[in-house]
Amino acid sequence: MLVCKRCAATISTPGIGARRRSPGTGISGYTRNLSTVTFADNLAALPTIDHLAAIEVLDADGTVIDTVENKPGKSGSVKVYNHLAEVYGALTPEAATAGLTIFAEHTEDARSNPGKHPNVDRLEQVLASGNPLGLRSVPSA
């Protein structure tokens, strides 16, 4: 089970479906069963990204290696990466594990079709290599 350090929402591994109350918020959260919870469900639980134009992905030297723009078809990835940046500070192996869980059905699709979901593939690469990547928010103008 993964527990978001920022908002105390829980995302479980398959077979776990216990209810959990978010501390101090009065909002009930639920653990997520990956067999029934979708990427869209997970996105709905994350903070909004209206204030962002993009997320920059940085290598170990701080060089921008990719920019994920907040536009249709990519806004979900921006929302996930923003959440991971807020909670973990970077794309660490721990953050990558959480991100792959949030991407839900897209994670399996990416594993079956390498290159189809590059932002999921990046999380798999971080997990496999153990080498973290930086994330930097680009505010909207």
VEXTIMAR-5074 format. One record per residue (C-alpha): x, y, z. Coordinates in Angstrom, 2 decimals, padded with zeros to 5 digits. Each point is the difference from the previous one (the first is absolute). Example, Ala and Ser with C-alpha at 12.3 -4.5 7.8 and 13.67 -1.06 7.14 Angstrom:
REM VEXTIMAR-5074
<rec xx="012.30" yy="-004.50" zz="007.80"/>
<rec xx="001.37" yy="003.44" zz="-000.66"/>
This chain:
REM VEXTIMAR-5074
<rec xx="000.00" yy="000.00" zz="000.00"/>
<rec xx="001.25" yy="003.47" zz="-000.84"/>
<rec xx="-000.98" yy="002.97" zz="002.14"/>
<rec xx="000.38" yy="003.47" zz="-001.44"/>
<rec xx="002.25" yy="001.93" zz="002.36"/>
<rec xx="-001.68" yy="003.27" zz="-000.95"/>
<rec xx="-003.72" yy="-000.72" zz="000.19"/>
<rec xx="-000.11" yy="-003.39" zz="001.78"/>
<rec xx="-002.03" yy="-001.56" zz="-002.83"/>
<rec xx="000.73" yy="-003.67" zz="-000.32"/>
<rec xx="000.53" yy="-002.10" zz="-003.08"/>
<rec xx="000.15" yy="-003.72" zz="000.63"/>
<rec xx="001.34" yy="-003.00" zz="-001.75"/>
<rec xx="-002.60" yy="-002.40" zz="-001.43"/>
<rec xx="-002.23" yy="-001.75" zz="002.48"/>
<rec xx="000.04" yy="002.72" zz="002.64"/>
<rec xx="-003.08" yy="002.16" zz="000.30"/>
<rec xx="-000.09" yy="001.43" zz="003.51"/>
<rec xx="-001.38" yy="003.46" zz="000.69"/>
<rec xx="002.29" yy="002.67" zz="001.41"/>
<rec xx="-000.82" yy="003.44" zz="001.31"/>
<rec xx="002.30" yy="002.83" zz="-001.01"/>
<rec xx="001.34" yy="001.62" zz="003.16"/>
<rec xx="-001.11" yy="003.53" zz="000.72"/>
<rec xx="-002.02" yy="000.46" zz="-003.16"/>
<rec xx="-003.35" yy="-001.53" zz="000.79"/>
<rec xx="000.10" yy="-001.59" zz="-003.45"/>
<rec xx="-000.26" yy="-003.75" zz="-000.25"/>
<rec xx="002.53" yy="-001.70" zz="-002.23"/>
<rec xx="000.00" yy="-003.59" zz="-001.16"/>
<rec xx="002.77" yy="-002.38" zz="-000.78"/>
<rec xx="000.13" yy="-000.76" zz="-003.67"/>
<rec xx="-000.35" yy="-003.47" zz="-001.46"/>
<rec xx="001.95" yy="000.07" zz="-003.26"/>
<rec xx="-002.31" yy="-002.51" zz="-001.63"/>
<rec xx="-002.92" yy="002.47" zz="000.15"/>
<rec xx="001.46" yy="003.50" zz="000.35"/>
<rec xx="000.92" yy="001.79" zz="-003.20"/>
<rec xx="002.48" yy="002.70" zz="-000.87"/>
<rec xx="-002.91" yy="002.45" zz="-000.23"/>
<rec xx="-001.08" yy="-000.93" zz="003.54"/>
<rec xx="003.53" yy="000.57" zz="001.27"/>
<rec xx="000.31" yy="003.35" zz="-001.81"/>
<rec xx="-003.22" yy="001.22" zz="001.59"/>
<rec xx="001.61" yy="-000.46" zz="003.44"/>
<rec xx="003.08" yy="002.11" zz="-000.83"/>
<rec xx="000.38" yy="003.78" zz="000.39"/>
<rec xx="-000.88" yy="002.23" zz="-002.95"/>
<rec xx="002.68" yy="001.24" zz="-002.39"/>
<rec xx="-001.71" yy="003.05" zz="-001.48"/>
<rec xx="002.92" yy="002.10" zz="001.21"/>
<rec xx="002.56" yy="-001.98" zz="-002.05"/>
<rec xx="001.05" yy="000.33" zz="-003.62"/>
<rec xx="002.32" yy="-003.02" zz="000.18"/>
<rec xx="002.28" yy="-002.21" zz="002.06"/>
<rec xx="003.68" yy="-000.17" zz="-000.93"/>
<rec xx="001.90" yy="-003.24" zz="000.53"/>
<rec xx="003.64" yy="000.49" zz="001.02"/>
<rec xx="003.01" yy="-002.29" zz="-000.10"/>
<rec xx="002.50" yy="-000.30" zz="002.87"/>
<rec xx="001.80" yy="003.15" zz="-001.20"/>
<rec xx="-003.20" yy="002.06" zz="000.00"/>
<rec xx="-000.24" yy="000.08" zz="-003.79"/>
<rec xx="-003.53" yy="-000.09" zz="-001.43"/>
<rec xx="-000.37" yy="-003.32" zz="-001.83"/>
<rec xx="-003.73" yy="000.25" zz="-000.68"/>
<rec xx="-002.91" yy="002.38" zz="000.42"/>
<rec xx="-003.49" yy="-001.42" zz="000.53"/>
<rec xx="-002.46" yy="002.71" zz="-000.99"/>
<rec xx="-003.35" yy="000.49" zz="001.69"/>
<rec xx="-002.13" yy="-000.59" zz="-003.09"/>
<rec xx="-002.58" yy="-002.58" zz="-001.06"/>
<rec xx="001.52" yy="-003.47" zz="-000.12"/>
<rec xx="002.79" yy="000.97" zz="002.42"/>
<rec xx="-001.80" yy="001.75" zz="002.84"/>
<rec xx="-000.49" yy="-003.28" zz="001.88"/>
<rec xx="003.76" yy="-000.58" zz="-000.01"/>
<rec xx="000.57" yy="003.57" zz="001.18"/>
<rec xx="-002.46" yy="-000.58" zz="002.83"/>
<rec xx="001.76" yy="-003.23" zz="001.05"/>
<rec xx="003.51" yy="001.47" zz="-000.29"/>
<rec xx="-001.07" yy="003.12" zz="001.93"/>
<rec xx="-001.37" yy="-002.20" zz="002.77"/>
<rec xx="003.20" yy="-002.06" zz="000.09"/>
<rec xx="002.09" yy="003.19" zz="000.14"/>
<rec xx="-002.06" yy="001.36" zz="002.89"/>
<rec xx="000.12" yy="-003.26" zz="001.96"/>
<rec xx="003.45" yy="-001.40" zz="-000.80"/>
<rec xx="001.89" yy="003.04" zz="-001.27"/>
<rec xx="001.27" yy="-001.88" zz="-003.08"/>
<rec xx="-000.55" yy="-003.11" zz="-002.09"/>
<rec xx="001.64" yy="-002.41" zz="002.44"/>
<rec xx="-000.53" yy="-003.77" zz="-000.14"/>
<rec xx="-002.60" yy="000.39" zz="002.77"/>
<rec xx="-001.76" yy="002.75" zz="-001.99"/>
<rec xx="000.17" yy="-002.13" zz="-003.15"/>
<rec xx="-001.74" yy="-002.86" zz="001.81"/>
<rec xx="-002.75" yy="002.35" zz="001.14"/>
<rec xx="-000.30" yy="001.50" zz="-003.49"/>
<rec xx="-000.33" yy="-003.40" zz="-001.65"/>
<rec xx="-002.83" yy="-000.79" zz="002.39"/>
<rec xx="-001.74" yy="003.29" zz="-000.79"/>
<rec xx="000.31" yy="-000.60" zz="-003.76"/>
<rec xx="-002.03" yy="-003.21" zz="000.60"/>
<rec xx="-001.03" yy="-001.61" zz="-003.30"/>
<rec xx="002.49" yy="002.12" zz="-001.95"/>
<rec xx="002.86" yy="-001.69" zz="001.86"/>
<rec xx="-000.89" yy="-003.44" zz="-001.38"/>
<rec xx="-000.63" yy="001.49" zz="-003.45"/>
<rec xx="003.43" yy="001.67" zz="000.09"/>
<rec xx="001.65" yy="-003.29" zz="000.98"/>
<rec xx="-001.71" yy="-001.74" zz="-002.90"/>
<rec xx="000.69" yy="002.84" zz="-002.45"/>
<rec xx="003.35" yy="001.69" zz="000.75"/>
<rec xx="000.07" yy="003.58" zz="-001.26"/>
<rec xx="-003.80" yy="000.43" zz="000.01"/>
<rec xx="000.01" yy="001.72" zz="003.42"/>
<rec xx="003.39" yy="001.75" zz="000.32"/>
<rec xx="-000.82" yy="001.58" zz="003.36"/>
<rec xx="-000.78" yy="-003.45" zz="001.42"/>
<rec xx="003.10" yy="-001.45" zz="-001.69"/>
<rec xx="002.08" yy="002.66" zz="001.78"/>
<rec xx="-001.28" yy="-001.21" zz="003.38"/>
<rec xx="000.92" yy="-003.58" zz="-000.93"/>
<rec xx="003.52" yy="001.19" zz="-000.95"/>
<rec xx="000.44" yy="001.79" zz="003.34"/>
<rec xx="-001.16" yy="-003.08" zz="001.85"/>
<rec xx="002.30" yy="-002.31" zz="-002.00"/>
<rec xx="003.08" yy="002.23" zz="000.22"/>
<rec xx="-000.48" yy="001.42" zz="003.48"/>
<rec xx="001.12" yy="003.37" zz="-001.39"/>
<rec xx="-002.36" yy="002.82" zz="001.00"/>
<rec xx="-001.02" yy="002.83" zz="-002.30"/>
<rec xx="-000.90" yy="003.52" zz="001.03"/>
<rec xx="-003.36" yy="001.64" zz="-000.61"/>
<rec xx="-000.61" yy="003.72" zz="-000.35"/>
<rec xx="-003.37" yy="001.69" zz="-000.33"/>
<rec xx="-000.48" yy="002.62" zz="-002.72"/>
<rec xx="-002.73" yy="002.44" zz="001.08"/>
<rec xx="-002.63" yy="001.19" zz="-002.45"/>
<rec xx="000.54" yy="003.47" zz="-001.36"/>
